Amino acid sequence: MAEMYPKFTAAAVQASPVLPMDRRATIDKLCALIEEAGRNGARLIVFPETFVPMYPNWSIDLSHPGDWTLHLRDLTDQAVEVPGPEMAEVGRAARSAGAYVCLGVNERVKRYAGVLYNTLVLIAPDGDVIGRHRKLLPSNREKVFWHRGDAPDLQAVWETPYGRIGGLICYEHLQPLFKYALIAQGEQVHCAAWPGWPDYPGWRSNRHVIDAASRAYALEGQCFVVVSSLYVPPEQGPRAGFTNASWTFFGGSGILNPAGEYLAGPIYEQETILYADLDLGMIPLRKAAIDTTGRDTRWDIVRLWMAKEKAGPFAGPGATPFDAALQPPSLTAWTPTEPAFYGQSVPALRPSPEPEEPEQEEGPAEWIEAWAQYEGRPEEA
C-alpha cells in the first residue's frame, strides 16, 4: 500500500539532444542520464520537451523553401512511436534505475507519414508506458510541425506510489483551463516540459516565462513542479545543418515546492541534472492557506467541463482509421472528481424555474424589458 504522503527524490534533466539530429545517439544519451539519475536516488526523472530527437527550432525560409520541407522530413524520420521499440528501450533503462521517467518526444503515427505530435510520455519502473499527453495547442510557429492533441490528452494525471503525477508542455502552462484540468484531477507532482528557447536580446525571451509559469503552477495547484528544459551549447548549433535556425537554448530547469519556492535551480547555460527531495506531506500544509480543489472552490458557481472522448476532427467511433492509432490500450482512464465534469453536454446546475409573469414596473421600456429578463433567471439555491 502506498504511503499517504510519500517522500522521494525527483530529478530534472537539463541537456541537449545529440546533433546533428540522431535518434539512436540521443536515446543512448537519454538512457545514460536515466542510469545516472537512478544511481543518485531519483525515483522520478523528468526530461525536456521533444528531447527525442530535438525541438524544431527552424522556420520557413522563403529564400530556401525546400530546406524547410527537408528538415521536417528528417524530423519525421527521426521521431518515435508510442509505444514502440525506442520507448521499450527507455523502459528498460527506467526498470534498471527503478524510476518513473517523464519524457518529451516527437511522436509519429505509424501509418500516417505526415502526422507528428509533441508528446509527453510517462514510463513506469516496470518499463511500461502508463501515460501519454499530446500537446493540445502547438504554439505559433509550431503549428506547421505538429498535429493537435485531443480530449483524452487532458486526462494526464496518473496514480503512482509517489503520488499523482501529471504533465503539460511549454505554453500549455499559460492556458488556465488546461492547468486546472490537471489540478482538478488531484495532481500532486507536475512535470513541466519546456524547450528552454528562445532568448532573443531586446525582443522575445522565455526565461522569465518559464520562471513565472512554474511558480504560478505550484502556487495555484498546491503541488510540486519539476521543470525540465532543453539546453543546447551554442557551438553545437551550426553542426546541426539547419538553415534559418535559432540556437538560443538557455535551459531554466528547476524544482519547486507547493509554496512556489525553488528547491533546486533555476539553472541556465549548462547541461546538468537537478535533484530535490519531495515530501508530499507539504501539500496539505500548503492547502491550509489555499485549497483550489477543496474548500476554496465554488463548484456550484464555476466548474470545469471536459470532454472525455475525442472532440476534434477525428471524433466519433469509426470516424477515421485514427481511432485505432491514437490510444494504446495500456493507457489508463481517470474517474472524474467534483471540480471537473466529463460529458458531451454542459450539465444544468439547477432546475429551471417555472416561467412567471414579470411584475409591471415603471420606467423606460428598455429598462423594463431588461429587468423582466433578469427576473427570469434561475433562483439561487
HUCORRA-V445028 format. One record per residue. N is the residue number from 0. RES is the residue in three letters. PSI is psi in radians with two decimals (999 if undefined). OMEGA is omega in whole degrees, 0 to 359 (NA if undefined). NEAR is the number of other ideal C-beta (glycine too) atoms within 8 Angstrom. Layout:
BEGIN
n: (N	N)
res: (RES	RES)
psi: (PSI	PSI)
omega: (OMEGA	OMEGA)
near: (NEAR	NEAR)
END
This chain:
BEGIN
n: (0	1	2	3	4	5	6	7	8	9	10	11	12	13	14	15	16	17	18	19	20	21	22	23	24	25	26	27	28	29	30	31	32	33	34	35	36	37	38	39	40	41	42	43	44	45	46	47	48	49	50	51	52	53	54	55	56	57	58	59	60	61	62	63	64	65	66	67	68	69	70	71	72	73	74	75	76	77	78	79	80	81	82	83	84	85	86	87	88	89	90	91	92	93	94	95	96	97	98	99	100	101	102	103	104	105	106	107	108	109	110	111	112	113	114	115	116	117	118	119	120	121	122	123	124	125	126	127	128	129	130	131	132	133	134	135	136	137	138	139	140	141	142	143	144	145	146	147	148	149	150	151	152	153	154	155	156	157	158	159	160	161	162	163	164	165	166	167	168	169	170	171	172	173	174	175	176	177	178	179	180	181	182	183	184	185	186	187	188	189	190	191	192	193	194	195	196	197	198	199	200	201	202	203	204	205	206	207	208	209	210	211	212	213	214	215	216	217	218	219	220	221	222	223	224	225	226	227	228	229	230	231	232	233	234	235	236	237	238	239	240	241	242	243	244	245	246	247	248	249	250	251	252	253	254	255	256	257	258	259	260	261	262	263	264	265	266	267	268	269	270	271	272	273	274	275	276	277	278	279	280	281	282	283	284	285	286	287	288	289	290	291	292	293	294	295	296	297	298	299	300	301	302	303	304	305	306	307	308	309	310	311	312	313	314	315	316	317	318	319	320	321	322	323	324	325	326	327	328	329	330	331	332	333	334	335	336	337	338	339	340	341	342	343	344	345	346	347	348	349	350	351	352	353	354	355	356	357	358	359	360	361	362	363	364	365	366	367	368	369	370	371	372	373	374	375	376	377	378	379	380)
res: (MET	ALA	GLU	MET	TYR	PRO	LYS	PHE	THR	ALA	ALA	ALA	VAL	GLN	ALA	SER	PRO	VAL	LEU	PRO	MET	ASP	ARG	ARG	ALA	THR	ILE	ASP	LYS	LEU	CYS	ALA	LEU	ILE	GLU	GLU	ALA	GLY	ARG	ASN	GLY	ALA	ARG	LEU	ILE	VAL	PHE	PRO	GLU	THR	PHE	VAL	PRO	MET	TYR	PRO	ASN	TRP	SER	ILE	ASP	LEU	SER	HIS	PRO	GLY	ASP	TRP	THR	LEU	HIS	LEU	ARG	ASP	LEU	THR	ASP	GLN	ALA	VAL	GLU	VAL	PRO	GLY	PRO	GLU	MET	ALA	GLU	VAL	GLY	ARG	ALA	ALA	ARG	SER	ALA	GLY	ALA	TYR	VAL	CYS	LEU	GLY	VAL	ASN	GLU	ARG	VAL	LYS	ARG	TYR	ALA	GLY	VAL	LEU	TYR	ASN	THR	LEU	VAL	LEU	ILE	ALA	PRO	ASP	GLY	ASP	VAL	ILE	GLY	ARG	HIS	ARG	LYS	LEU	LEU	PRO	SER	ASN	ARG	GLU	LYS	VAL	PHE	TRP	HIS	ARG	GLY	ASP	ALA	PRO	ASP	LEU	GLN	ALA	VAL	TRP	GLU	THR	PRO	TYR	GLY	ARG	ILE	GLY	GLY	LEU	ILE	CYS	TYR	GLU	HIS	LEU	GLN	PRO	LEU	PHE	LYS	TYR	ALA	LEU	ILE	ALA	GLN	GLY	GLU	GLN	VAL	HIS	CYS	ALA	ALA	TRP	PRO	GLY	TRP	PRO	ASP	TYR	PRO	GLY	TRP	ARG	SER	ASN	ARG	HIS	VAL	ILE	ASP	ALA	ALA	SER	ARG	ALA	TYR	ALA	LEU	GLU	GLY	GLN	CYS	PHE	VAL	VAL	VAL	SER	SER	LEU	TYR	VAL	PRO	PRO	GLU	GLN	GLY	PRO	ARG	ALA	GLY	PHE	THR	ASN	ALA	SER	TRP	THR	PHE	PHE	GLY	GLY	SER	GLY	ILE	LEU	ASN	PRO	ALA	GLY	GLU	TYR	LEU	ALA	GLY	PRO	ILE	TYR	GLU	GLN	GLU	THR	ILE	LEU	TYR	ALA	ASP	LEU	ASP	LEU	GLY	MET	ILE	PRO	LEU	ARG	LYS	ALA	ALA	ILE	ASP	THR	THR	GLY	ARG	ASP	THR	ARG	TRP	ASP	ILE	VAL	ARG	LEU	TRP	MET	ALA	LYS	GLU	LYS	ALA	GLY	PRO	PHE	ALA	GLY	PRO	GLY	ALA	THR	PRO	PHE	ASP	ALA	ALA	LEU	GLN	PRO	PRO	SER	LEU	THR	ALA	TRP	THR	PRO	THR	GLU	PRO	ALA	PHE	TYR	GLY	GLN	SER	VAL	PRO	ALA	LEU	ARG	PRO	SER	PRO	GLU	PRO	GLU	GLU	PRO	GLU	GLN	GLU	GLU	GLY	PRO	ALA	GLU	TRP	ILE	GLU	ALA	TRP	ALA	GLN	TYR	GLU	GLY	ARG	PRO	GLU	GLU	ALA)
psi: (2.35	2.55	2.60	-0.72	1.44	2.71	2.30	2.99	2.30	2.65	2.38	2.05	2.25	1.87	3.03	2.47	2.91	2.23	2.57	2.77	2.12	1.73	-0.78	-0.86	-0.61	-0.66	-0.73	-0.79	-0.74	-0.84	-0.63	-0.67	-0.64	-0.80	-0.75	-0.83	-0.66	-0.72	-0.50	0.20	0.08	2.36	-0.13	2.16	2.09	2.32	2.84	3.04	2.34	0.78	-0.57	2.18	-0.34	2.95	2.25	1.66	0.25	2.84	2.99	2.17	1.88	-0.33	-0.44	1.16	-0.49	-0.47	-0.71	-0.77	-0.63	-0.71	-0.74	-0.67	-0.75	-0.69	-0.74	-0.73	-0.61	-0.03	3.02	2.84	2.58	1.96	2.91	-3.13	-0.64	-0.69	-0.56	-0.64	-0.75	-0.62	-0.65	-0.65	-0.69	-0.69	-0.72	-0.65	-0.28	0.68	2.70	2.46	2.17	2.10	2.31	2.30	2.76	2.05	2.23	2.62	2.17	-0.83	0.00	1.77	-0.37	0.12	2.05	2.51	2.59	1.89	2.49	2.17	2.53	2.13	2.29	2.89	-0.26	-0.01	-0.10	2.54	2.01	-0.14	2.63	2.30	2.10	2.31	2.18	-0.67	1.64	2.44	2.42	-1.88	-0.34	-0.32	-0.35	-0.09	-0.80	2.52	2.78	2.53	-3.05	-3.00	-0.80	-0.32	-0.19	-0.06	1.13	0.73	2.26	2.38	2.29	2.90	-0.26	0.42	-3.11	2.02	2.30	3.13	2.64	2.97	2.17	-2.15	0.01	-0.40	-0.07	0.14	1.77	-0.69	-0.63	-0.75	-0.83	-0.44	-0.68	-0.73	-0.67	-0.32	0.18	0.49	2.35	-0.57	2.10	2.26	2.03	1.94	2.22	2.76	-0.22	0.68	2.59	3.11	1.40	2.01	2.27	0.11	-1.90	2.31	2.48	0.09	-0.95	-0.48	-0.82	-0.77	-0.87	-0.76	-0.63	-0.78	-0.76	-0.73	-0.78	-0.76	-0.78	-0.62	-0.14	0.91	2.90	2.55	2.13	1.93	2.14	2.24	2.55	2.56	2.22	2.04	2.34	-0.59	-0.31	-0.42	-0.91	-0.49	-0.19	-0.47	0.38	2.24	2.63	0.74	2.62	2.45	0.72	0.98	2.04	-0.26	-2.25	0.32	2.72	3.00	2.22	2.64	3.06	-0.15	0.10	0.35	2.46	2.22	-0.45	2.45	-2.88	2.73	2.54	2.74	0.63	2.71	2.31	3.00	2.19	2.47	2.60	2.55	2.17	2.25	1.83	-0.17	-0.25	-0.38	-0.91	-0.47	-0.73	-0.64	-0.21	-0.46	-0.75	2.29	1.64	0.00	0.18	-2.09	-0.33	0.54	2.81	1.38	-0.41	-0.29	-0.85	2.17	2.75	2.24	2.31	2.34	2.35	-0.60	2.97	2.30	-0.14	-2.82	-0.26	0.39	2.74	2.45	2.27	0.21	-0.75	2.94	-0.20	-0.51	-0.65	-0.41	-0.38	-0.56	1.71	2.49	-0.34	-0.25	2.44	2.57	2.91	2.42	2.13	2.65	-3.11	-0.65	-0.36	2.66	2.23	2.41	-3.11	-0.09	2.67	2.22	2.63	2.19	-0.44	2.62	2.50	2.36	2.80	2.42	2.40	2.65	2.09	2.54	2.54	2.23	2.70	2.55	3.13	2.62	-0.67	-0.68	-0.73	-0.75	-0.75	-0.73	-0.65	-0.72	-0.68	-0.73	-0.32	0.05	2.79	2.42	2.66	2.49	999)
omega: (181	176	178	180	182	172	181	180	175	180	174	182	173	187	180	167	177	179	356	187	188	182	184	181	179	176	178	179	179	182	177	178	176	179	180	181	177	178	180	172	182	177	169	183	187	180	185	174	175	178	177	349	176	173	183	187	178	179	176	180	184	176	179	187	180	181	182	182	178	178	180	176	180	177	179	179	184	178	184	174	181	352	182	185	179	178	176	178	176	177	178	177	178	179	179	181	183	187	167	180	175	193	174	182	161	184	175	177	195	188	181	190	184	186	175	173	168	195	173	180	175	183	183	179	175	176	182	170	182	180	178	176	175	183	186	183	172	188	178	187	181	183	179	180	195	171	180	172	184	189	181	182	173	170	193	174	187	178	176	174	179	179	179	186	177	181	173	187	167	188	167	178	174	179	185	182	176	180	183	175	178	180	181	177	177	181	179	177	183	176	183	182	182	176	184	189	356	176	182	180	178	180	186	177	176	179	182	181	180	180	183	182	181	178	181	181	180	181	183	182	186	183	173	179	177	184	176	188	180	166	177	177	185	182	180	185	184	181	181	176	180	172	176	179	177	183	179	178	190	183	182	182	178	178	186	176	184	175	179	180	181	169	177	180	0	183	187	168	173	172	182	170	178	180	173	176	181	176	184	174	177	184	178	176	178	180	172	179	181	183	187	172	183	188	180	172	174	181	180	181	181	175	181	175	182	172	180	179	180	185	186	185	179	183	174	181	177	184	179	175	178	185	181	187	191	192	176	184	182	181	186	175	182	177	188	174	192	183	181	179	176	176	181	176	181	184	172	182	178	176	179	180	174	179	179	177	181	177	179	180	175	178	180	184	181	180	180	180	179	180	179	178	179	181	180	181	175	180	176	179	NA)
near: (2	7	7	3	9	10	9	9	12	16	14	15	13	17	13	11	14	9	12	6	12	11	12	6	8	14	12	9	11	14	12	8	13	16	11	9	15	13	7	10	7	14	11	17	17	16	14	17	14	13	14	17	12	15	10	11	12	11	7	7	11	5	4	9	9	6	11	13	8	8	12	10	8	9	15	12	6	12	14	12	12	12	8	9	6	11	14	10	10	15	13	10	13	16	10	9	15	7	13	14	14	17	12	14	13	18	13	13	11	7	5	9	5	5	8	13	13	16	13	18	13	15	15	11	10	6	10	8	15	10	11	12	15	14	16	11	8	9	8	4	6	10	8	5	10	11	7	10	9	13	12	11	12	11	10	12	11	11	3	10	5	13	8	12	18	14	15	16	13	12	8	12	12	6	10	5	7	11	14	13	12	16	13	11	14	8	13	10	17	16	15	15	16	15	13	15	12	9	10	9	5	3	5	5	10	13	10	7	9	14	11	8	11	14	10	10	14	17	11	10	14	12	13	15	13	15	17	16	15	17	15	11	8	6	5	11	11	6	7	11	4	9	8	10	10	8	10	8	14	11	14	16	16	14	16	13	11	14	8	9	6	8	9	10	11	11	12	9	5	8	7	8	12	13	13	9	8	16	7	13	8	10	13	8	8	12	11	6	4	8	10	11	9	7	4	6	10	5	8	6	5	5	10	10	9	11	10	9	8	12	7	8	3	11	9	6	4	4	8	5	6	10	12	5	9	10	6	8	4	8	11	7	5	7	4	9	9	4	11	14	9	7	9	4	4	5	7	6	5	7	5	5	7	3	5	7	4	9	5	5	8	3	5	5	5	6	9	11	8	8	10	9	8	7	9	8	6	7	6	3	4)
END
